[in-house]
Amino acid sequence: ILISSHMLSEIELIADDIGILNHGHLLFEGSLDELRQHALQSGFASDNLEDMFLSMIDEDNKIRKQSARL
C-alpha cells in the first residue's frame, strides 16, 4: 500500500518503509531506521521524521538553486 501524506507523525507510526520526494526526485527510500542512519551520516536532525524530512528537503532545495545558477 502506498500512502502519500504530510502528516509525518502518523506515517512514522504506521509505515514500514518511507520514501521522501522533492520536486519529483526520490531523495530517500528505506526503513525509518535506515533514514535515521542516513540523517546522522549526512549531519541532519534525526530526532523525528518531520525534522529529517525538512532537513533533507532544505538541503536538496539549496543544491537545486546552486545548480540552476550554473
N, C-alpha and C positions, 0 to 999 in steps of 0.2 A: 504494500500500500504506500502510495506517495502522498505526503501531506505538505502543502505549501502554507507557511504561516509566519507571521511576525510576532506571534505570542510565544516567545522563546522559552519562557519559564515552563510552559506546558509541554513544549516539544522536548525539553530536557528530561521531563519525567516519563514520556511515553515512547520516545524514539530509540531504536537500536543503533541505527546509522544516521548520520547527518550530512547533508550537502549544503555548502554555502555558495550561493551565486551572487555575482555582482555584474550588472550590465551584460548578462548572458554568458559570462565566463564562470566556470566552476573553479572556485578558489580552494575548496576542500571537500573531500568525501571520505567518510570513515566513521568509526565509533566515537562516542564522546570522550573516552579515554585517549584515543589517538588524537583527537582535536586538542585536548589539554596538553598532550606531549608536544604537538606541533606548535601550539601557542607559546609554551615555555621556551622551546628551541628558537622561536622567532622573536622572543622578547615581548610578546603580547601579554596583556592581562589574561589570567586563566582562572579567575575566581568563579565565574559563571558563564553560561553560554552567551548571554547578551553582551558581556564585556568582550569575550573572544570575537564574536561576530562584528561588533563595532570596531575593534582594533584591526581586524583583517580587512574590513571594508575601507576604513580610513587609509590604510597603507596602500591598498590597491588603487584607490582614487588618486593618491599622491603620485604613484607610478604612472597612472594614465595621463595625468596632467603634464608630467615631465615629458612623456613620450609624444604628447600632442604638440608640445612646443618645438620639438626637433623637427 
